[in-house]
Amino acid sequence: MAIIKMKPELHIDKMTVSEKLDTMERLWDSLTNLPEEFPSPLWHKTILEKRHKDAQKNPNKFLDFEEAKKLINKAIQ
């Protein structure tokens, strides 16, 4: 017996911007629950290793996340 996969009707053209963003957010959340289905490419590892080495060599060049958020918020207010 064949399994028929049907595409859900989303009616994207009738959604508000808010509904579209909510739908995208739900899709991303769903995808992040399946990390084994989306392995990172090798070049991601290469870039992360380089950035880690750069941060170790020049720790004053980088900000932690909270400090960066404060500076960004200050700059946009």
mmCIF file of the N, C-alpha and C atoms, coordinates in Angstrom:
data_MODEL
# 
_entry.id   MODEL 
# 
loop_
_atom_site.group_PDB 
_atom_site.id 
_atom_site.type_symbol 
_atom_site.label_atom_id 
_atom_site.label_alt_id 
_atom_site.label_comp_id 
_atom_site.label_asym_id 
_atom_site.label_entity_id 
_atom_site.label_seq_id 
_atom_site.pdbx_PDB_ins_code 
_atom_site.Cartn_x 
_atom_site.Cartn_y 
_atom_site.Cartn_z 
_atom_site.occupancy 
_atom_site.B_iso_or_equiv 
_atom_site.pdbx_formal_charge 
_atom_site.auth_seq_id 
_atom_site.auth_comp_id 
_atom_site.auth_asym_id 
_atom_site.auth_atom_id 
_atom_site.pdbx_PDB_model_num 
ATOM 1   N N  . MET A 1 1  ? 0.836  -1.183 0.000  1.00 0.00 ? 1  MET A N  1 
ATOM 2   C CA . MET A 1 1  ? 0.000  0.000  0.000  1.00 0.00 ? 1  MET A CA 1 
ATOM 3   C C  . MET A 1 1  ? 0.885  1.252  0.000  1.00 0.00 ? 1  MET A C  1 
ATOM 4   N N  . ALA A 1 2  ? 0.663  2.133  -0.927 1.00 0.00 ? 2  ALA A N  1 
ATOM 5   C CA . ALA A 1 2  ? 1.478  3.338  -1.068 1.00 0.00 ? 2  ALA A CA 1 
ATOM 6   C C  . ALA A 1 2  ? 1.020  4.407  -0.080 1.00 0.00 ? 2  ALA A C  1 
ATOM 7   N N  . ILE A 1 3  ? 1.999  5.109  0.478  1.00 0.00 ? 3  ILE A N  1 
ATOM 8   C CA . ILE A 1 3  ? 1.702  6.211  1.387  1.00 0.00 ? 3  ILE A CA 1 
ATOM 9   C C  . ILE A 1 3  ? 1.724  7.499  0.579  1.00 0.00 ? 3  ILE A C  1 
ATOM 10  N N  . ILE A 1 4  ? 0.658  8.245  0.664  1.00 0.00 ? 4  ILE A N  1 
ATOM 11  C CA . ILE A 1 4  ? 0.557  9.505  -0.060 1.00 0.00 ? 4  ILE A CA 1 
ATOM 12  C C  . ILE A 1 4  ? 0.809  10.647 0.920  1.00 0.00 ? 4  ILE A C  1 
ATOM 13  N N  . LYS A 1 5  ? 1.825  11.453 0.614  1.00 0.00 ? 5  LYS A N  1 
ATOM 14  C CA . LYS A 1 5  ? 2.130  12.612 1.453  1.00 0.00 ? 5  LYS A CA 1 
ATOM 15  C C  . LYS A 1 5  ? 1.455  13.829 0.845  1.00 0.00 ? 5  LYS A C  1 
ATOM 16  N N  . MET A 1 6  ? 0.682  14.500 1.666  1.00 0.00 ? 6  MET A N  1 
ATOM 17  C CA . MET A 1 6  ? -0.019 15.687 1.181  1.00 0.00 ? 6  MET A CA 1 
ATOM 18  C C  . MET A 1 6  ? 0.621  16.934 1.777  1.00 0.00 ? 6  MET A C  1 
ATOM 19  N N  . LYS A 1 7  ? 0.707  17.957 0.990  1.00 0.00 ? 7  LYS A N  1 
ATOM 20  C CA . LYS A 1 7  ? 1.229  19.228 1.466  1.00 0.00 ? 7  LYS A CA 1 
ATOM 21  C C  . LYS A 1 7  ? 0.104  19.971 2.184  1.00 0.00 ? 7  LYS A C  1 
ATOM 22  N N  . PRO A 1 8  ? 0.403  20.500 3.369  1.00 0.00 ? 8  PRO A N  1 
ATOM 23  C CA . PRO A 1 8  ? -0.639 21.251 4.084  1.00 0.00 ? 8  PRO A CA 1 
ATOM 24  C C  . PRO A 1 8  ? -0.941 22.564 3.363  1.00 0.00 ? 8  PRO A C  1 
ATOM 25  N N  . GLU A 1 9  ? -2.178 22.948 3.399  1.00 0.00 ? 9  GLU A N  1 
ATOM 26  C CA . GLU A 1 9  ? -2.591 24.226 2.815  1.00 0.00 ? 9  GLU A CA 1 
ATOM 27  C C  . GLU A 1 9  ? -2.335 25.325 3.840  1.00 0.00 ? 9  GLU A C  1 
ATOM 28  N N  . LEU A 1 10 ? -1.413 26.214 3.555  1.00 0.00 ? 10 LEU A N  1 
ATOM 29  C CA . LEU A 1 10 ? -1.071 27.275 4.494  1.00 0.00 ? 10 LEU A CA 1 
ATOM 30  C C  . LEU A 1 10 ? -1.743 28.606 4.184  1.00 0.00 ? 10 LEU A C  1 
ATOM 31  N N  . HIS A 1 11 ? -2.132 28.812 2.954  1.00 0.00 ? 11 HIS A N  1 
ATOM 32  C CA . HIS A 1 11 ? -2.748 30.077 2.539  1.00 0.00 ? 11 HIS A CA 1 
ATOM 33  C C  . HIS A 1 11 ? -1.882 31.267 2.962  1.00 0.00 ? 11 HIS A C  1 
ATOM 34  N N  . ILE A 1 12 ? -0.599 31.167 2.634  1.00 0.00 ? 12 ILE A N  1 
ATOM 35  C CA . ILE A 1 12 ? 0.369  32.197 3.021  1.00 0.00 ? 12 ILE A CA 1 
ATOM 36  C C  . ILE A 1 12 ? -0.054 33.580 2.527  1.00 0.00 ? 12 ILE A C  1 
ATOM 37  N N  . ASP A 1 13 ? -0.624 33.630 1.353  1.00 0.00 ? 13 ASP A N  1 
ATOM 38  C CA . ASP A 1 13 ? -1.022 34.920 0.792  1.00 0.00 ? 13 ASP A CA 1 
ATOM 39  C C  . ASP A 1 13 ? -2.126 35.604 1.601  1.00 0.00 ? 13 ASP A C  1 
ATOM 40  N N  . LYS A 1 14 ? -2.809 34.853 2.442  1.00 0.00 ? 14 LYS A N  1 
ATOM 41  C CA . LYS A 1 14 ? -3.877 35.427 3.268  1.00 0.00 ? 14 LYS A CA 1 
ATOM 42  C C  . LYS A 1 14 ? -3.425 35.718 4.700  1.00 0.00 ? 14 LYS A C  1 
ATOM 43  N N  . MET A 1 15 ? -2.185 35.336 5.035  1.00 0.00 ? 15 MET A N  1 
ATOM 44  C CA . MET A 1 15 ? -1.670 35.550 6.388  1.00 0.00 ? 15 MET A CA 1 
ATOM 45  C C  . MET A 1 15 ? -1.204 36.986 6.580  1.00 0.00 ? 15 MET A C  1 
ATOM 46  N N  . THR A 1 16 ? -1.318 37.443 7.811  1.00 0.00 ? 16 THR A N  1 
ATOM 47  C CA . THR A 1 16 ? -0.745 38.749 8.151  1.00 0.00 ? 16 THR A CA 1 
ATOM 48  C C  . THR A 1 16 ? 0.768  38.554 8.314  1.00 0.00 ? 16 THR A C  1 
ATOM 49  N N  . VAL A 1 17 ? 1.500  39.641 8.368  1.00 0.00 ? 17 VAL A N  1 
ATOM 50  C CA . VAL A 1 17 ? 2.946  39.558 8.573  1.00 0.00 ? 17 VAL A CA 1 
ATOM 51  C C  . VAL A 1 17 ? 3.236  38.848 9.899  1.00 0.00 ? 17 VAL A C  1 
ATOM 52  N N  . SER A 1 18 ? 2.469  39.182 10.909 1.00 0.00 ? 18 SER A N  1 
ATOM 53  C CA . SER A 1 18 ? 2.647  38.565 12.221 1.00 0.00 ? 18 SER A CA 1 
ATOM 54  C C  . SER A 1 18 ? 2.427  37.045 12.155 1.00 0.00 ? 18 SER A C  1 
ATOM 55  N N  . GLU A 1 19 ? 1.417  36.625 11.450 1.00 0.00 ? 19 GLU A N  1 
ATOM 56  C CA . GLU A 1 19 ? 1.137  35.187 11.304 1.00 0.00 ? 19 GLU A CA 1 
ATOM 57  C C  . GLU A 1 19 ? 2.249  34.485 10.520 1.00 0.00 ? 19 GLU A C  1 
ATOM 58  N N  . LYS A 1 20 ? 2.773  35.163 9.501  1.00 0.00 ? 20 LYS A N  1 
ATOM 59  C CA . LYS A 1 20 ? 3.871  34.583 8.723  1.00 0.00 ? 20 LYS A CA 1 
ATOM 60  C C  . LYS A 1 20 ? 5.113  34.416 9.583  1.00 0.00 ? 20 LYS A C  1 
ATOM 61  N N  . LEU A 1 21 ? 5.428  35.436 10.376 1.00 0.00 ? 21 LEU A N  1 
ATOM 62  C CA . LEU A 1 21 ? 6.597  35.347 11.253 1.00 0.00 ? 21 LEU A CA 1 
ATOM 63  C C  . LEU A 1 21 ? 6.419  34.247 12.301 1.00 0.00 ? 21 LEU A C  1 
ATOM 64  N N  . ASP A 1 22 ? 5.220  34.132 12.840 1.00 0.00 ? 22 ASP A N  1 
ATOM 65  C CA . ASP A 1 22 ? 4.936  33.079 13.811 1.00 0.00 ? 22 ASP A CA 1 
ATOM 66  C C  . ASP A 1 22 ? 5.106  31.703 13.168 1.00 0.00 ? 22 ASP A C  1 
ATOM 67  N N  . THR A 1 23 ? 4.637  31.553 11.947 1.00 0.00 ? 23 THR A N  1 
ATOM 68  C CA . THR A 1 23 ? 4.768  30.285 11.227 1.00 0.00 ? 23 THR A CA 1 
ATOM 69  C C  . THR A 1 23 ? 6.234  29.950 10.992 1.00 0.00 ? 23 THR A C  1 
ATOM 70  N N  . MET A 1 24 ? 7.022  30.950 10.582 1.00 0.00 ? 24 MET A N  1 
ATOM 71  C CA . MET A 1 24 ? 8.456  30.723 10.374 1.00 0.00 ? 24 MET A CA 1 
ATOM 72  C C  . MET A 1 24 ? 9.130  30.321 11.678 1.00 0.00 ? 24 MET A C  1 
ATOM 73  N N  . GLU A 1 25 ? 8.775  30.991 12.761 1.00 0.00 ? 25 GLU A N  1 
ATOM 74  C CA . GLU A 1 25 ? 9.355  30.683 14.063 1.00 0.00 ? 25 GLU A CA 1 
ATOM 75  C C  . GLU A 1 25 ? 9.045  29.236 14.471 1.00 0.00 ? 25 GLU A C  1 
ATOM 76  N N  . ARG A 1 26 ? 7.813  28.824 14.240 1.00 0.00 ? 26 ARG A N  1 
ATOM 77  C CA . ARG A 1 26 ? 7.424  27.446 14.574 1.00 0.00 ? 26 ARG A CA 1 
ATOM 78  C C  . ARG A 1 26 ? 8.189  26.425 13.724 1.00 0.00 ? 26 ARG A C  1 
ATOM 79  N N  . LEU A 1 27 ? 8.391  26.757 12.454 1.00 0.00 ? 27 LEU A N  1 
ATOM 80  C CA . LEU A 1 27 ? 9.162  25.858 11.583 1.00 0.00 ? 27 LEU A CA 1 
ATOM 81  C C  . LEU A 1 27 ? 10.602 25.731 12.076 1.00 0.00 ? 27 LEU A C  1 
ATOM 82  N N  . TRP A 1 28 ? 11.236 26.862 12.404 1.00 0.00 ? 28 TRP A N  1 
ATOM 83  C CA . TRP A 1 28 ? 12.612 26.829 12.909 1.00 0.00 ? 28 TRP A CA 1 
ATOM 84  C C  . TRP A 1 28 ? 12.693 26.031 14.200 1.00 0.00 ? 28 TRP A C  1 
ATOM 85  N N  . ASP A 1 29 ? 11.725 26.254 15.105 1.00 0.00 ? 29 ASP A N  1 
ATOM 86  C CA . ASP A 1 29 ? 11.713 25.503 16.361 1.00 0.00 ? 29 ASP A CA 1 
ATOM 87  C C  . ASP A 1 29 ? 11.613 24.009 16.088 1.00 0.00 ? 29 ASP A C  1 
ATOM 88  N N  . SER A 1 30 ? 10.775 23.649 15.145 1.00 0.00 ? 30 SER A N  1 
ATOM 89  C CA . SER A 1 30 ? 10.603 22.242 14.793 1.00 0.00 ? 30 SER A CA 1 
ATOM 90  C C  . SER A 1 30 ? 11.887 21.654 14.216 1.00 0.00 ? 30 SER A C  1 
ATOM 91  N N  . LEU A 1 31 ? 12.565 22.421 13.363 1.00 0.00 ? 31 LEU A N  1 
ATOM 92  C CA . LEU A 1 31 ? 13.815 21.948 12.759 1.00 0.00 ? 31 LEU A CA 1 
ATOM 93  C C  . LEU A 1 31 ? 14.933 21.798 13.781 1.00 0.00 ? 31 LEU A C  1 
ATOM 94  N N  . THR A 1 32 ? 14.966 22.680 14.774 1.00 0.00 ? 32 THR A N  1 
ATOM 95  C CA . THR A 1 32 ? 16.035 22.601 15.763 1.00 0.00 ? 32 THR A CA 1 
ATOM 96  C C  . THR A 1 32 ? 15.863 21.414 16.701 1.00 0.00 ? 32 THR A C  1 
ATOM 97  N N  . ASN A 1 33 ? 14.713 20.797 16.670 1.00 0.00 ? 33 ASN A N  1 
ATOM 98  C CA . ASN A 1 33 ? 14.500 19.588 17.466 1.00 0.00 ? 33 ASN A CA 1 
ATOM 99  C C  . ASN A 1 33 ? 15.044 18.343 16.773 1.00 0.00 ? 33 ASN A C  1 
ATOM 100 N N  . LEU A 1 34 ? 15.581 18.514 15.571 1.00 0.00 ? 34 LEU A N  1 
ATOM 101 C CA . LEU A 1 34 ? 16.098 17.388 14.788 1.00 0.00 ? 34 LEU A CA 1 
ATOM 102 C C  . LEU A 1 34 ? 17.536 17.648 14.342 1.00 0.00 ? 34 LEU A C  1 
ATOM 103 N N  . PRO A 1 35 ? 18.465 17.951 15.262 1.00 0.00 ? 35 PRO A N  1 
ATOM 104 C CA . PRO A 1 35 ? 19.823 18.317 14.843 1.00 0.00 ? 35 PRO A CA 1 
ATOM 105 C C  . PRO A 1 35 ? 20.536 17.213 14.067 1.00 0.00 ? 35 PRO A C  1 
ATOM 106 N N  . GLU A 1 36 ? 20.210 15.970 14.342 1.00 0.00 ? 36 GLU A N  1 
ATOM 107 C CA . GLU A 1 36 ? 20.870 14.868 13.634 1.00 0.00 ? 36 GLU A CA 1 
ATOM 108 C C  . GLU A 1 36 ? 20.483 14.824 12.156 1.00 0.00 ? 36 GLU A C  1 
ATOM 109 N N  . GLU A 1 37 ? 19.395 15.456 11.799 1.00 0.00 ? 37 GLU A N  1 
ATOM 110 C CA . GLU A 1 37 ? 18.946 15.484 10.406 1.00 0.00 ? 37 GLU A CA 1 
ATOM 111 C C  . GLU A 1 37 ? 19.639 16.587 9.600  1.00 0.00 ? 37 GLU A C  1 
ATOM 112 N N  . PHE A 1 38 ? 20.302 17.511 10.319 1.00 0.00 ? 38 PHE A N  1 
ATOM 113 C CA . PHE A 1 38 ? 20.947 18.641 9.661  1.00 0.00 ? 38 PHE A CA 1 
ATOM 114 C C  . PHE A 1 38 ? 22.365 18.811 10.186 1.00 0.00 ? 38 PHE A C  1 
ATOM 115 N N  . PRO A 1 39 ? 23.261 17.921 9.815  1.00 0.00 ? 39 PRO A N  1 
ATOM 116 C CA . PRO A 1 39 ? 24.636 18.051 10.323 1.00 0.00 ? 39 PRO A CA 1 
ATOM 117 C C  . PRO A 1 39 ? 25.288 19.327 9.796  1.00 0.00 ? 39 PRO A C  1 
ATOM 118 N N  . SER A 1 40 ? 26.112 19.914 10.644 1.00 0.00 ? 40 SER A N  1 
ATOM 119 C CA . SER A 1 40 ? 26.828 21.127 10.239 1.00 0.00 ? 40 SER A CA 1 
ATOM 120 C C  . SER A 1 40 ? 27.886 20.770 9.200  1.00 0.00 ? 40 SER A C  1 
ATOM 121 N N  . PRO A 1 41 ? 28.051 21.618 8.202  1.00 0.00 ? 41 PRO A N  1 
ATOM 122 C CA . PRO A 1 41 ? 29.100 21.358 7.215  1.00 0.00 ? 41 PRO A CA 1 
ATOM 123 C C  . PRO A 1 41 ? 30.482 21.568 7.837  1.00 0.00 ? 41 PRO A C  1 
ATOM 124 N N  . LEU A 1 42 ? 31.473 20.942 7.263  1.00 0.00 ? 42 LEU A N  1 
ATOM 125 C CA . LEU A 1 42 ? 32.834 21.014 7.780  1.00 0.00 ? 42 LEU A CA 1 
ATOM 126 C C  . LEU A 1 42 ? 33.339 22.451 7.869  1.00 0.00 ? 42 LEU A C  1 
ATOM 127 N N  . TRP A 1 43 ? 32.951 23.293 6.929  1.00 0.00 ? 43 TRP A N  1 
ATOM 128 C CA . TRP A 1 43 ? 33.446 24.671 6.955  1.00 0.00 ? 43 TRP A CA 1 
ATOM 129 C C  . TRP A 1 43 ? 32.960 25.424 8.191  1.00 0.00 ? 43 TRP A C  1 
ATOM 130 N N  . HIS A 1 44 ? 31.818 25.036 8.774  1.00 0.00 ? 44 HIS A N  1 
ATOM 131 C CA . HIS A 1 44 ? 31.382 25.665 10.029 1.00 0.00 ? 44 HIS A CA 1 
ATOM 132 C C  . HIS A 1 44 ? 32.404 25.410 11.128 1.00 0.00 ? 44 HIS A C  1 
ATOM 133 N N  . LYS A 1 45 ? 32.844 24.155 11.221 1.00 0.00 ? 45 LYS A N  1 
ATOM 134 C CA . LYS A 1 45 ? 33.825 23.775 12.247 1.00 0.00 ? 45 LYS A CA 1 
ATOM 135 C C  . LYS A 1 45 ? 35.115 24.560 12.055 1.00 0.00 ? 45 LYS A C  1 
ATOM 136 N N  . THR A 1 46 ? 35.542 24.684 10.817 1.00 0.00 ? 46 THR A N  1 
ATOM 137 C CA . THR A 1 46 ? 36.779 25.406 10.504 1.00 0.00 ? 46 THR A CA 1 
ATOM 138 C C  . THR A 1 46 ? 36.686 26.862 10.964 1.00 0.00 ? 46 THR A C  1 
ATOM 139 N N  . ILE A 1 47 ? 35.580 27.514 10.651 1.00 0.00 ? 47 ILE A N  1 
ATOM 140 C CA . ILE A 1 47 ? 35.400 28.915 11.032 1.00 0.00 ? 47 ILE A CA 1 
ATOM 141 C C  . ILE A 1 47 ? 35.337 29.057 12.554 1.00 0.00 ? 47 ILE A C  1 
ATOM 142 N N  . LEU A 1 48 ? 34.597 28.164 13.222 1.00 0.00 ? 48 LEU A N  1 
ATOM 143 C CA . LEU A 1 48 ? 34.501 28.233 14.683 1.00 0.00 ? 48 LEU A CA 1 
ATOM 144 C C  . LEU A 1 48 ? 35.851 28.032 15.349 1.00 0.00 ? 48 LEU A C  1 
ATOM 145 N N  . GLU A 1 49 ? 36.650 27.101 14.836 1.00 0.00 ? 49 GLU A N  1 
ATOM 146 C CA . GLU A 1 49 ? 37.993 26.881 15.394 1.00 0.00 ? 49 GLU A CA 1 
ATOM 147 C C  . GLU A 1 49 ? 38.860 28.119 15.229 1.00 0.00 ? 49 GLU A C  1 
ATOM 148 N N  . LYS A 1 50 ? 38.797 28.757 14.052 1.00 0.00 ? 50 LYS A N  1 
ATOM 149 C CA . LYS A 1 50 ? 39.586 29.970 13.810 1.00 0.00 ? 50 LYS A CA 1 
ATOM 150 C C  . LYS A 1 50 ? 39.144 31.088 14.754 1.00 0.00 ? 50 LYS A C  1 
ATOM 151 N N  . ARG A 1 51 ? 37.844 31.265 14.909 1.00 0.00 ? 51 ARG A N  1 
ATOM 152 C CA . ARG A 1 51 ? 37.349 32.326 15.797 1.00 0.00 ? 51 ARG A CA 1 
ATOM 153 C C  . ARG A 1 51 ? 37.725 32.055 17.247 1.00 0.00 ? 51 ARG A C  1 
ATOM 154 N N  . HIS A 1 52 ? 37.704 30.805 17.640 1.00 0.00 ? 52 HIS A N  1 
ATOM 155 C CA . HIS A 1 52 ? 38.095 30.446 19.006 1.00 0.00 ? 52 HIS A CA 1 
ATOM 156 C C  . HIS A 1 52 ? 39.572 30.783 19.243 1.00 0.00 ? 52 HIS A C  1 
ATOM 157 N N  . LYS A 1 53 ? 40.422 30.441 18.278 1.00 0.00 ? 53 LYS A N  1 
ATOM 158 C CA . LYS A 1 53 ? 41.849 30.763 18.388 1.00 0.00 ? 53 LYS A CA 1 
ATOM 159 C C  . LYS A 1 53 ? 42.064 32.266 18.443 1.00 0.00 ? 53 LYS A C  1 
ATOM 160 N N  . ASP A 1 54 ? 41.343 33.014 17.587 1.00 0.00 ? 54 ASP A N  1 
ATOM 161 C CA . ASP A 1 54 ? 41.456 34.482 17.584 1.00 0.00 ? 54 ASP A CA 1 
ATOM 162 C C  . ASP A 1 54 ? 41.052 35.059 18.935 1.00 0.00 ? 54 ASP A C  1 
ATOM 163 N N  . ALA A 1 55 ? 39.987 34.524 19.517 1.00 0.00 ? 55 ALA A N  1 
ATOM 164 C CA . ALA A 1 55 ? 39.516 35.021 20.816 1.00 0.00 ? 55 ALA A CA 1 
ATOM 165 C C  . ALA A 1 55 ? 40.522 34.723 21.915 1.00 0.00 ? 55 ALA A C  1 
ATOM 166 N N  . GLN A 1 56 ? 41.186 33.587 21.830 1.00 0.00 ? 56 GLN A N  1 
ATOM 167 C CA . GLN A 1 56 ? 42.197 33.250 22.830 1.00 0.00 ? 56 GLN A CA 1 
ATOM 168 C C  . GLN A 1 56 ? 43.432 34.132 22.701 1.00 0.00 ? 56 GLN A C  1 
ATOM 169 N N  . LYS A 1 57 ? 43.823 34.454 21.459 1.00 0.00 ? 57 LYS A N  1 
ATOM 170 C CA . LYS A 1 57 ? 44.996 35.299 21.220 1.00 0.00 ? 57 LYS A CA 1 
ATOM 171 C C  . LYS A 1 57 ? 44.736 36.750 21.600 1.00 0.00 ? 57 LYS A C  1 
ATOM 172 N N  . ASN A 1 58 ? 43.541 37.233 21.325 1.00 0.00 ? 58 ASN A N  1 
ATOM 173 C CA . ASN A 1 58 ? 43.195 38.641 21.548 1.00 0.00 ? 58 ASN A CA 1 
ATOM 174 C C  . ASN A 1 58 ? 41.907 38.759 22.373 1.00 0.00 ? 58 ASN A C  1 
ATOM 175 N N  . PRO A 1 59 ? 41.927 38.371 23.640 1.00 0.00 ? 59 PRO A N  1 
ATOM 176 C CA . PRO A 1 59 ? 40.685 38.372 24.423 1.00 0.00 ? 59 PRO A CA 1 
ATOM 177 C C  . PRO A 1 59 ? 40.050 39.760 24.582 1.00 0.00 ? 59 PRO A C  1 
ATOM 178 N N  . ASN A 1 60 ? 40.851 40.814 24.527 1.00 0.00 ? 60 ASN A N  1 
ATOM 179 C CA . ASN A 1 60 ? 40.303 42.167 24.677 1.00 0.00 ? 60 ASN A CA 1 
ATOM 180 C C  . ASN A 1 60 ? 39.592 42.661 23.422 1.00 0.00 ? 60 ASN A C  1 
ATOM 181 N N  . LYS A 1 61 ? 39.776 41.939 22.326 1.00 0.00 ? 61 LYS A N  1 
ATOM 182 C CA . LYS A 1 61 ? 39.161 42.328 21.060 1.00 0.00 ? 61 LYS A CA 1 
ATOM 183 C C  . LYS A 1 61 ? 37.686 41.908 21.003 1.00 0.00 ? 61 LYS A C  1 
ATOM 184 N N  . PHE A 1 62 ? 37.303 40.964 21.842 1.00 0.00 ? 62 PHE A N  1 
ATOM 185 C CA . PHE A 1 62 ? 35.962 40.403 21.793 1.00 0.00 ? 62 PHE A CA 1 
ATOM 186 C C  . PHE A 1 62 ? 35.173 40.741 23.046 1.00 0.00 ? 62 PHE A C  1 
ATOM 187 N N  . LEU A 1 63 ? 33.851 40.862 22.886 1.00 0.00 ? 63 LEU A N  1 
ATOM 188 C CA . LEU A 1 63 ? 32.951 41.141 23.997 1.00 0.00 ? 63 LEU A CA 1 
ATOM 189 C C  . LEU A 1 63 ? 32.115 39.896 24.294 1.00 0.00 ? 63 LEU A C  1 
ATOM 190 N N  . ASP A 1 64 ? 31.730 39.757 25.563 1.00 0.00 ? 64 ASP A N  1 
ATOM 191 C CA . ASP A 1 64 ? 30.793 38.675 25.835 1.00 0.00 ? 64 ASP A CA 1 
ATOM 192 C C  . ASP A 1 64 ? 29.415 39.128 25.358 1.00 0.00 ? 64 ASP A C  1 
ATOM 193 N N  . PHE A 1 65 ? 28.490 38.199 25.276 1.00 0.00 ? 65 PHE A N  1 
ATOM 194 C CA . PHE A 1 65 ? 27.183 38.464 24.681 1.00 0.00 ? 65 PHE A CA 1 
ATOM 195 C C  . PHE A 1 65 ? 26.424 39.572 25.407 1.00 0.00 ? 65 PHE A C  1 
ATOM 196 N N  . GLU A 1 66 ? 26.409 39.538 26.725 1.00 0.00 ? 66 GLU A N  1 
ATOM 197 C CA . GLU A 1 66 ? 25.676 40.551 27.492 1.00 0.00 ? 66 GLU A CA 1 
ATOM 198 C C  . GLU A 1 66 ? 26.253 41.944 27.268 1.00 0.00 ? 66 GLU A C  1 
ATOM 199 N N  . GLU A 1 67 ? 27.572 42.046 27.256 1.00 0.00 ? 67 GLU A N  1 
ATOM 200 C CA . GLU A 1 67 ? 28.219 43.339 27.025 1.00 0.00 ? 67 GLU A CA 1 
ATOM 201 C C  . GLU A 1 67 ? 27.917 43.855 25.620 1.00 0.00 ? 67 GLU A C  1 
ATOM 202 N N  . ALA A 1 68 ? 27.939 42.968 24.642 1.00 0.00 ? 68 ALA A N  1 
ATOM 203 C CA . ALA A 1 68 ? 27.633 43.353 23.259 1.00 0.00 ? 68 ALA A CA 1 
ATOM 204 C C  . ALA A 1 68 ? 26.191 43.854 23.149 1.00 0.00 ? 68 ALA A C  1 
ATOM 205 N N  . LYS A 1 69 ? 25.251 43.169 23.806 1.00 0.00 ? 69 LYS A N  1 
ATOM 206 C CA . LYS A 1 69 ? 23.849 43.604 23.773 1.00 0.00 ? 69 LYS A CA 1 
ATOM 207 C C  . LYS A 1 69 ? 23.690 44.996 24.372 1.00 0.00 ? 69 LYS A C  1 
ATOM 208 N N  . LYS A 1 70 ? 24.389 45.257 25.475 1.00 0.00 ? 70 LYS A N  1 
ATOM 209 C CA . LYS A 1 70 ? 24.304 46.577 26.113 1.00 0.00 ? 70 LYS A CA 1 
ATOM 210 C C  . LYS A 1 70 ? 24.798 47.663 25.165 1.00 0.00 ? 70 LYS A C  1 
ATOM 211 N N  . LEU A 1 71 ? 25.923 47.416 24.504 1.00 0.00 ? 71 LEU A N  1 
ATOM 212 C CA . LEU A 1 71 ? 26.472 48.407 23.570 1.00 0.00 ? 71 LEU A CA 1 
ATOM 213 C C  . LEU A 1 71 ? 25.535 48.638 22.391 1.00 0.00 ? 71 LEU A C  1 
ATOM 214 N N  . ILE A 1 72 ? 24.954 47.577 21.886 1.00 0.00 ? 72 ILE A N  1 
ATOM 215 C CA . ILE A 1 72 ? 24.023 47.712 20.754 1.00 0.00 ? 72 ILE A CA 1 
ATOM 216 C C  . ILE A 1 72 ? 22.797 48.507 21.179 1.00 0.00 ? 72 ILE A C  1 
ATOM 217 N N  . ASN A 1 73 ? 22.226 48.143 22.324 1.00 0.00 ? 73 ASN A N  1 
ATOM 218 C CA . ASN A 1 73 ? 21.051 48.872 22.814 1.00 0.00 ? 73 ASN A CA 1 
ATOM 219 C C  . ASN A 1 73 ? 21.351 50.339 23.045 1.00 0.00 ? 73 ASN A C  1 
ATOM 220 N N  . LYS A 1 74 ? 22.521 50.638 23.587 1.00 0.00 ? 74 LYS A N  1 
ATOM 221 C CA . LYS A 1 74 ? 22.919 52.024 23.818 1.00 0.00 ? 74 LYS A CA 1 
ATOM 222 C C  . LYS A 1 74 ? 23.044 52.778 22.489 1.00 0.00 ? 74 LYS A C  1 
ATOM 223 N N  . ALA A 1 75 ? 23.597 52.109 21.489 1.00 0.00 ? 75 ALA A N  1 
ATOM 224 C CA . ALA A 1 75 ? 23.811 52.746 20.186 1.00 0.00 ? 75 ALA A CA 1 
ATOM 225 C C  . ALA A 1 75 ? 22.502 53.031 19.436 1.00 0.00 ? 75 ALA A C  1 
ATOM 226 N N  . ILE A 1 76 ? 21.473 52.224 19.661 1.00 0.00 ? 76 ILE A N  1 
ATOM 227 C CA . ILE A 1 76 ? 20.243 52.409 18.904 1.00 0.00 ? 76 ILE A CA 1 
ATOM 228 C C  . ILE A 1 76 ? 19.187 53.248 19.634 1.00 0.00 ? 76 ILE A C  1 
ATOM 229 N N  . GLN A 1 77 ? 19.498 53.638 20.863 1.00 0.00 ? 77 GLN A N  1 
ATOM 230 C CA . GLN A 1 77 ? 18.533 54.468 21.614 1.00 0.00 ? 77 GLN A CA 1 
ATOM 231 C C  . GLN A 1 77 ? 18.788 55.928 21.412 1.00 0.00 ? 77 GLN A C  1 
# 
